Amino acid sequence: MTPPDAQASTPRTWKKPPFIANPLLRYGLIIVGVVYLVWAFGSLPFNWERIAEGLPRAGRIFGGGFPPSLERYELLITGFKESFQIAIMATLLGVLLSIPFAVMAARNIAPMPIYIIGRAVIIISRSFHPVIVAILFVAAVGFGPLAGILTLILYSIGFVGKLLAEEIEEIDWGQVEAMKAAGAGYGAILFYAVFPQILPRQVGLSMYQLDSNLRASAVVGIVGAGGIGSTLMNAFGRYDYDFAFAILLVIIAVILISEGISGWVRKKIW
């Protein structure tokens, strides 16, 4: 029989338990997933002849895009100026509108009928991709930046409102109880017990949403909602590939700078 001292000195290794403990279920799900991928790939209507014809075409596009050209830099500046205006206006209005909807969608401070309405608005705002919403607004209000602003406002309400509502549901309830005991009304409780607790998170979300709206403004512009996306599509439509690639490179540079600034601001806040 092994002495107790020998058992204590025997090294033991810890293994992370599997996500699904039952091996039959675990491997069965893997097999089902592989079979589905094979079936889906085999049943989708891939046109291999067109794909083969598209490879030389892609080569011509990339070959015509290098070196990138900034000869029409005035169009580039105008497009980016419009994208910045769309992103900033949509972020300001979207974040402001997301606050009341976040309060409505927080289960701990909103009665059930208001909670259902607030959650419904947020769910609807998050249900559609910005490009789909942009197509609808372009059809409703016409081509231009107004469609882009409305699209990104709805996008901001869905994202910021959801995360703010979850943040409100996790606040320290002691401050709320203290203000209730002092006889404070609902508005005073919101402004002095709820909002101060979520303010750092709200500022961080606002910076992130501005960064996200700047990227999205380039995407929704492709369908006619203004911004640099419209300039990019016009360049591709004219087969002006060197200018189009210059726009893409500038978009990447602007997003990198924006990401760095927003990350620095979030670190200072938190």
C-alpha contacts under 8 A as a table, 3 or more apart, distances in Angstrom:
res1	aa1	res2	aa2	distance
2	T	6	A	6.46
2	T	7	Q	6.78
3	P	6	A	5.36
3	P	7	Q	6.55
4	P	7	Q	5.09
4	P	8	A	6.24
5	D	8	A	5.15
5	D	9	S	6.28
6	A	9	S	5.17
6	A	10	T	6.25
7	Q	10	T	5.31
8	A	11	P	7.99
17	P	21	A	7.37
18	P	21	A	5.65
20	I	23	P	7.26
20	I	25	L	7.30
20	I	26	R	5.71
21	A	26	R	7.36
22	N	25	L	5.41
22	N	26	R	6.11
23	P	26	R	4.89
23	P	27	Y	5.98
24	L	27	Y	5.49
24	L	28	G	5.75
25	L	28	G	4.96
25	L	29	L	6.07
26	R	29	L	5.39
26	R	30	I	6.50
27	Y	30	I	4.96
27	Y	31	I	6.18
28	G	31	I	5.15
28	G	32	V	6.15
29	L	32	V	5.02
29	L	33	G	6.05
30	I	33	G	5.08
30	I	34	V	6.24
31	I	34	V	5.17
31	I	35	V	6.10
32	V	35	V	5.13
32	V	36	Y	6.06
33	G	36	Y	5.12
33	G	37	L	6.24
34	V	37	L	5.16
34	V	38	V	6.27
35	V	38	V	5.19
35	V	39	W	6.12
36	Y	39	W	5.04
36	Y	40	A	5.90
37	L	40	A	5.11
37	L	41	F	5.95
38	V	41	F	5.26
38	V	42	G	6.07
39	W	42	G	5.13
39	W	43	S	5.98
40	A	43	S	5.21
40	A	44	L	6.07
41	F	44	L	5.66
47	N	50	R	5.44
47	N	51	I	6.27
48	W	51	I	4.86
48	W	52	A	6.06
49	E	52	A	5.09
49	E	53	E	6.23
50	R	53	E	4.96
50	R	54	G	5.98
51	I	54	G	4.93
51	I	55	L	6.50
52	A	55	L	5.55
52	A	56	P	7.76
53	E	56	P	6.27
53	E	57	R	6.95
54	G	57	R	4.92
54	G	58	A	6.01
55	L	58	A	5.06
55	L	59	G	6.26
56	P	59	G	4.88
56	P	60	R	6.31
57	R	60	R	5.12
57	R	61	I	6.31
58	A	61	I	5.01
58	A	62	F	6.18
59	G	62	F	5.23
59	G	63	G	5.86
60	R	63	G	4.90
60	R	64	G	5.89
61	I	64	G	5.15
61	I	65	G	6.18
61	I	241	Y	6.50
62	F	65	G	5.01
62	F	66	F	6.73
62	F	241	Y	7.73
63	G	66	F	5.74
64	G	67	P	7.81
64	G	241	Y	5.66
64	G	242	D	6.02
65	G	68	P	5.66
65	G	240	D	7.98
65	G	241	Y	4.58
65	G	242	D	3.83
65	G	243	F	7.26
65	G	244	A	7.20
65	G	245	F	5.57
66	F	242	D	5.92
66	F	245	F	7.61
67	P	242	D	6.39
68	P	241	Y	7.90
68	P	242	D	4.37
68	P	243	F	5.86
68	P	244	A	7.68
68	P	245	F	5.59
68	P	246	A	4.78
69	S	72	R	7.83
69	S	242	D	5.14
69	S	243	F	4.93
69	S	245	F	7.81
69	S	246	A	5.87
70	L	73	Y	5.15
70	L	243	F	6.18
70	L	246	A	6.41
71	E	243	F	7.65
72	R	75	L	5.75
72	R	76	L	6.81
72	R	243	F	7.40
73	Y	76	L	4.81
73	Y	77	I	6.09
74	E	77	I	5.18
74	E	78	T	6.13
75	L	78	T	5.07
75	L	79	G	6.03
75	L	231	T	7.09
76	L	79	G	5.21
76	L	80	F	6.20
76	L	228	I	7.17
76	L	231	T	7.23
76	L	247	I	6.85
77	I	80	F	5.24
77	I	81	K	5.98
78	T	81	K	5.12
78	T	82	E	6.27
78	T	228	I	7.92
79	G	82	E	5.21
79	G	83	S	6.21
79	G	226	G	7.90
79	G	227	G	4.94
79	G	228	I	4.13
79	G	229	G	7.68
79	G	230	S	7.63
79	G	231	T	6.14
80	F	83	S	4.87
80	F	84	F	6.08
80	F	227	G	6.28
80	F	228	I	5.27
81	K	84	F	5.22
81	K	85	Q	6.26
81	K	227	G	7.57
82	E	85	Q	5.06
82	E	86	I	6.11
82	E	145	P	7.40
82	E	226	G	7.08
82	E	227	G	4.88
82	E	228	I	7.14
83	S	86	I	5.07
83	S	87	A	6.05
83	S	214	L	6.74
83	S	217	S	5.78
83	S	218	A	6.87
83	S	226	G	7.22
83	S	227	G	4.19
83	S	228	I	5.88
84	F	87	A	5.12
84	F	88	I	6.01
84	F	214	L	6.60
84	F	227	G	7.94
85	Q	88	I	5.32
85	Q	89	M	6.02
86	I	89	M	5.42
86	I	90	A	5.91
86	I	145	P	6.50
86	I	148	G	6.61
86	I	149	I	5.39
86	I	217	S	6.94
86	I	227	G	7.36
87	A	90	A	5.23
87	A	91	T	5.96
87	A	149	I	7.26
87	A	152	L	7.45
87	A	210	L	6.32
87	A	213	N	5.10
87	A	214	L	5.13
87	A	217	S	6.41
88	I	91	T	5.14
88	I	92	L	6.15
88	I	210	L	6.56
88	I	213	N	7.96
89	M	92	L	5.26
89	M	93	L	6.14
89	M	149	I	6.91
90	A	93	L	5.32
90	A	94	G	5.57
90	A	149	I	5.11
90	A	150	L	7.11
90	A	152	L	5.53
90	A	153	I	4.84
90	A	156	S	7.59
90	A	213	N	7.58
91	T	94	G	5.02
91	T	95	V	5.80
91	T	152	L	7.44
91	T	153	I	6.64
91	T	156	S	6.64
91	T	206	S	7.15
91	T	209	Q	6.58
91	T	210	L	5.61
91	T	213	N	7.02
92	L	95	V	5.47
92	L	96	L	6.21
93	L	96	L	5.19
93	L	97	L	6.10
93	L	153	I	6.42
94	G	97	L	5.17
94	G	98	S	5.95
94	G	152	L	7.44
94	G	153	I	4.37
94	G	154	L	6.78
94	G	155	Y	7.76
94	G	156	S	5.01
94	G	157	I	5.36
95	V	98	S	4.96
95	V	99	I	6.54
95	V	156	S	6.46
95	V	157	I	6.56
95	V	160	V	6.68
95	V	161	G	7.83
95	V	206	S	6.63
96	L	99	I	5.68
96	L	100	P	7.82
97	L	100	P	6.17
97	L	101	F	6.87
97	L	157	I	6.56
98	S	101	F	5.15
98	S	102	A	5.86
98	S	156	S	7.29
98	S	157	I	4.63
98	S	158	G	7.54
98	S	160	V	6.20
98	S	161	G	4.60
99	I	102	A	5.03
99	I	103	V	6.29
99	I	161	G	6.38
99	I	164	L	7.43
100	P	103	V	5.06
100	P	104	M	6.18
101	F	104	M	4.91
101	F	105	A	6.02
101	F	118	G	5.23
101	F	119	R	7.85
101	F	121	V	7.56
101	F	122	I	7.42
101	F	157	I	7.84
101	F	161	G	6.12
102	A	105	A	4.98
102	A	106	A	6.18
102	A	118	G	6.98
102	A	161	G	4.65
102	A	162	K	6.45
102	A	163	L	7.97
102	A	164	L	5.65
102	A	165	A	4.40
102	A	168	I	7.93
103	V	106	A	5.33
103	V	109	I	7.21
103	V	110	A	6.93
103	V	118	G	7.84
103	V	165	A	6.24
103	V	168	I	7.47
104	M	107	R	7.83
104	M	109	I	7.84
104	M	110	A	5.61
104	M	114	I	5.64
104	M	115	Y	5.16
104	M	117	I	7.34
104	M	118	G	4.77
104	M	119	R	7.50
104	M	165	A	7.98
105	A	110	A	6.99
105	A	114	I	7.35
105	A	115	Y	4.68
105	A	116	I	7.06
105	A	117	I	7.51
105	A	118	G	4.46
105	A	119	R	4.97
105	A	162	K	7.78
105	A	165	A	5.73
106	A	109	I	5.92
106	A	110	A	5.97
106	A	115	Y	6.55
106	A	165	A	4.84
106	A	166	E	6.76
106	A	168	I	6.20
106	A	169	E	5.71
107	R	110	A	5.45
107	R	111	P	7.19
107	R	112	M	7.38
107	R	115	Y	6.15
107	R	169	E	6.64
108	N	168	I	7.89
108	N	169	E	5.81
109	I	169	E	7.93
110	A	114	I	6.10
110	A	115	Y	5.61
111	P	114	I	5.56
111	P	115	Y	5.96
112	M	115	Y	4.87
112	M	116	I	6.12
113	P	116	I	5.25
113	P	117	I	6.46
114	I	117	I	5.15
114	I	118	G	6.13
115	Y	118	G	5.16
115	Y	119	R	6.05
116	I	119	R	5.22
116	I	120	A	5.97
117	I	120	A	5.08
117	I	121	V	6.31
118	G	121	V	5.31
118	G	122	I	6.38
119	R	122	I	5.13
119	R	123	I	5.98
120	A	123	I	5.10
120	A	124	I	6.06
121	V	124	I	5.23
121	V	125	S	6.12
121	V	158	G	7.71
122	I	125	S	5.04
122	I	126	R	6.24
122	I	157	I	6.67
122	I	158	G	4.67
122	I	159	F	7.79
122	I	161	G	6.55
122	I	162	K	6.43
123	I	126	R	5.15
123	I	127	S	6.01
123	I	158	G	6.77
124	I	127	S	5.08
124	I	128	F	7.51
124	I	158	G	7.61
125	S	128	F	6.89
125	S	154	L	5.68
125	S	155	Y	6.10
125	S	157	I	6.66
125	S	158	G	4.64
126	R	129	H	7.61
126	R	155	Y	6.73
126	R	158	G	4.91
126	R	159	F	6.88
128	F	132	I	6.38
128	F	133	V	6.58
129	H	132	I	5.44
129	H	133	V	6.52
130	P	133	V	5.01
130	P	134	A	5.89
130	P	151	T	6.31
130	P	152	L	7.13
130	P	155	Y	6.63
130	P	216	A	7.51
130	P	220	V	6.77
131	V	134	A	4.93
131	V	135	I	6.23
131	V	219	V	7.10
131	V	220	V	5.36
131	V	223	V	7.29
132	I	135	I	5.17
132	I	136	L	6.49
133	V	136	L	5.12
133	V	137	F	6.25
133	V	151	T	5.86
134	A	137	F	5.07
134	A	138	V	5.93
134	A	147	A	6.24
134	A	148	G	6.34
134	A	151	T	5.43
134	A	220	V	6.01
134	A	223	V	7.09
134	A	225	A	6.44
135	I	138	V	5.10
135	I	139	A	6.21
135	I	223	V	6.40
135	I	224	G	7.92
136	L	139	A	5.16
136	L	140	A	6.21
137	F	140	A	4.78
137	F	141	V	5.80
137	F	142	G	7.20
137	F	147	A	5.08
137	F	148	G	7.85
137	F	150	L	7.29
137	F	151	T	7.01
138	V	141	V	5.46
138	V	142	G	4.56
138	V	143	F	5.29
138	V	144	G	7.65
138	V	147	A	5.41
138	V	223	V	7.92
138	V	224	G	6.78
138	V	225	A	6.41
139	A	142	G	5.62
139	A	143	F	7.82
141	V	146	L	7.39
141	V	147	A	6.40
142	G	147	A	7.03
143	F	146	L	7.87
143	F	147	A	6.79
143	F	224	G	5.22
143	F	225	A	5.69
143	F	226	G	7.06
144	G	147	A	6.09
144	G	148	G	7.15
144	G	224	G	6.30
144	G	225	A	4.94
144	G	226	G	4.56
145	P	148	G	4.97
145	P	149	I	6.13
145	P	225	A	5.38
145	P	226	G	4.38
145	P	227	G	6.77
146	L	149	I	5.09
146	L	150	L	6.21
146	L	225	A	7.18
146	L	226	G	7.84
147	A	150	L	5.28
147	A	151	T	6.10
147	A	225	A	5.16
147	A	226	G	7.61
148	G	151	T	5.07
148	G	152	L	6.20
148	G	217	S	6.76
148	G	220	V	6.45
148	G	221	G	7.11
148	G	225	A	4.55
148	G	226	G	6.22
149	I	152	L	5.33
149	I	153	I	6.07
150	L	153	I	5.11
150	L	154	L	6.36
151	T	154	L	5.40
151	T	155	Y	6.27
152	L	155	Y	4.72
152	L	156	S	5.91
152	L	213	N	6.47
152	L	216	A	7.66
152	L	217	S	7.67
153	I	156	S	5.09
153	I	157	I	6.22
154	L	157	I	5.18
154	L	158	G	6.42
155	Y	158	G	5.36
155	Y	159	F	6.43
156	S	159	F	5.28
156	S	160	V	5.70
156	S	161	G	7.54
156	S	209	Q	6.74
156	S	213	N	7.96
157	I	160	V	5.58
157	I	161	G	5.19
157	I	162	K	7.86
158	G	161	G	5.47
158	G	162	K	6.06
159	F	162	K	5.48
159	F	163	L	6.54
160	V	163	L	5.35
160	V	164	L	5.96
160	V	205	L	6.51
160	V	206	S	7.58
160	V	209	Q	7.50
161	G	164	L	5.19
161	G	165	A	5.99
162	K	165	A	5.22
162	K	166	E	6.39
163	L	166	E	5.12
163	L	167	E	6.17
164	L	167	E	4.87
164	L	168	I	6.13
164	L	198	I	7.46
164	L	201	R	7.72
164	L	202	Q	6.90
165	A	168	I	5.10
165	A	169	E	6.32
166	E	169	E	5.10
166	E	170	E	6.56
167	E	170	E	5.22
167	E	171	I	6.58
167	E	198	I	6.54
167	E	201	R	7.83
168	I	171	I	5.38
168	I	194	V	7.00
168	I	198	I	6.78
171	I	194	V	7.18
171	I	197	Q	6.64
171	I	198	I	7.70
172	D	175	Q	6.35
172	D	176	V	7.67
172	D	197	Q	7.95
173	W	176	V	5.20
173	W	177	E	6.30
174	G	177	E	5.08
174	G	178	A	6.13
175	Q	178	A	5.09
175	Q	179	M	6.36
175	Q	193	A	5.66
176	V	179	M	5.28
176	V	180	K	6.17
176	V	189	I	6.32
176	V	193	A	5.61
176	V	194	V	7.33
177	E	180	K	5.00
177	E	181	A	6.10
178	A	181	A	5.11
178	A	182	A	6.36
179	M	182	A	4.96
179	M	183	G	6.45
179	M	184	A	5.43
179	M	189	I	6.39
179	M	193	A	7.42
180	K	183	G	5.16
180	K	184	A	5.38
180	K	185	G	7.34
180	K	189	I	7.52
181	A	184	A	7.51
184	A	188	A	5.92
184	A	189	I	6.38
185	G	188	A	5.35
185	G	189	I	6.23
186	Y	189	I	5.15
186	Y	190	L	6.32
187	G	190	L	5.15
187	G	191	F	6.28
188	A	191	F	5.18
188	A	192	Y	5.83
188	A	193	A	7.68
189	I	192	Y	5.40
189	I	193	A	5.08
189	I	194	V	6.46
190	L	193	A	5.70
190	L	194	V	4.77
190	L	195	F	5.88
191	F	194	V	6.20
191	F	195	F	5.38
191	F	196	P	7.15
192	Y	195	F	6.48
192	Y	196	P	6.33
193	A	196	P	6.24
193	A	197	Q	6.95
194	V	197	Q	5.55
194	V	198	I	6.75
195	F	198	I	5.27
195	F	199	L	5.86
196	P	199	L	5.19
197	Q	200	P	7.45
198	I	201	R	5.31
198	I	202	Q	6.00
199	L	202	Q	4.95
199	L	203	V	6.18
200	P	203	V	5.26
200	P	204	G	6.26
200	P	269	I	6.29
200	P	270	W	6.96
201	R	204	G	5.12
201	R	205	L	6.07
202	Q	205	L	5.06
202	Q	206	S	6.04
203	V	206	S	5.04
203	V	207	M	6.34
203	V	266	R	7.99
203	V	269	I	7.86
204	G	207	M	5.25
204	G	208	Y	6.28
204	G	265	V	7.68
204	G	266	R	5.39
204	G	269	I	7.27
205	L	208	Y	5.00
205	L	209	Q	5.94
206	S	209	Q	5.03
206	S	210	L	6.13
207	M	210	L	5.15
207	M	211	D	6.37
207	M	262	S	5.66
207	M	265	V	7.74
207	M	266	R	7.59
208	Y	211	D	5.10
208	Y	212	S	6.13
208	Y	262	S	6.46
209	Q	212	S	4.81
209	Q	213	N	5.85
210	L	213	N	5.07
210	L	214	L	6.14
211	D	214	L	5.21
211	D	215	R	6.61
211	D	255	I	7.49
211	D	258	S	6.13
211	D	259	E	6.59
211	D	262	S	7.11
212	S	215	R	5.23
212	S	216	A	6.12
213	N	216	A	4.81
213	N	217	S	5.80
214	L	217	S	5.24
214	L	218	A	6.95
214	L	255	I	7.69
215	R	218	A	5.60
215	R	219	V	6.91
215	R	255	I	6.94
216	A	219	V	4.97
216	A	220	V	6.15
217	S	220	V	5.35
217	S	221	G	6.05
217	S	226	G	7.74
217	S	227	G	6.32
217	S	228	I	7.53
217	S	229	G	7.13
218	A	221	G	5.33
218	A	222	I	7.04
218	A	227	G	6.20
218	A	228	I	5.40
218	A	229	G	4.30
218	A	230	S	7.83
219	V	222	I	5.59
219	V	223	V	7.86
219	V	229	G	5.80
220	V	223	V	5.72
220	V	224	G	7.00
220	V	225	A	5.57
220	V	226	G	7.47
220	V	229	G	6.74
221	G	224	G	5.01
221	G	225	A	4.40
221	G	226	G	4.66
221	G	227	G	5.37
221	G	228	I	6.45
221	G	229	G	3.96
221	G	230	S	4.76
222	I	225	A	7.05
222	I	226	G	7.91
222	I	229	G	4.66
222	I	230	S	5.13
222	I	232	L	7.41
222	I	233	M	5.91
223	V	230	S	7.38
224	G	229	G	7.91
224	G	230	S	5.97
225	A	230	S	7.36
226	G	229	G	6.82
226	G	230	S	5.73
227	G	230	S	5.86
227	G	231	T	7.13
228	I	231	T	5.02
228	I	232	L	6.16
229	G	232	L	4.98
229	G	233	M	6.20
230	S	233	M	5.17
230	S	234	N	6.14
231	T	234	N	5.14
231	T	235	A	6.21
232	L	235	A	5.11
232	L	236	F	6.40
232	L	244	A	5.71
232	L	247	I	6.63
232	L	248	L	7.96
233	M	236	F	5.11
233	M	237	G	6.01
234	N	237	G	4.89
234	N	238	R	6.24
235	A	238	R	5.24
235	A	239	Y	6.34
235	A	240	D	5.07
235	A	241	Y	6.77
235	A	243	F	6.62
235	A	244	A	5.43
236	F	239	Y	4.93
236	F	240	D	5.76
236	F	241	Y	6.11
236	F	244	A	6.27
237	G	240	D	7.45
240	D	243	F	5.68
240	D	244	A	6.27
241	Y	244	A	4.84
241	Y	245	F	6.06
242	D	245	F	5.27
242	D	246	A	6.29
243	F	246	A	4.96
243	F	247	I	6.29
244	A	247	I	5.09
244	A	248	L	6.37
245	F	248	L	4.93
245	F	249	L	6.20
246	A	249	L	5.16
246	A	250	V	6.23
247	I	250	V	5.14
247	I	251	I	6.09
248	L	251	I	5.03
248	L	252	I	6.28
249	L	252	I	5.14
249	L	253	A	6.26
250	V	253	A	4.98
250	V	254	V	6.05
251	I	254	V	5.15
251	I	255	I	6.12
252	I	255	I	5.18
252	I	256	L	6.16
253	A	256	L	5.15
253	A	257	I	6.26
254	V	257	I	5.15
254	V	258	S	6.04
255	I	258	S	4.95
255	I	259	E	5.93
256	L	259	E	5.07
256	L	260	G	6.20
257	I	260	G	5.13
257	I	261	I	6.24
258	S	261	I	5.17
258	S	262	S	6.09
259	E	262	S	5.25
259	E	263	G	5.99
260	G	263	G	5.15
260	G	264	W	6.15
261	I	264	W	5.13
261	I	265	V	6.22
262	S	265	V	5.10
262	S	266	R	6.13
263	G	266	R	5.13
263	G	267	K	6.24
264	W	267	K	5.21
264	W	268	K	6.35
265	V	268	K	5.13
265	V	269	I	6.26
266	R	269	I	5.06
266	R	270	W	6.12
267	K	270	W	5.27
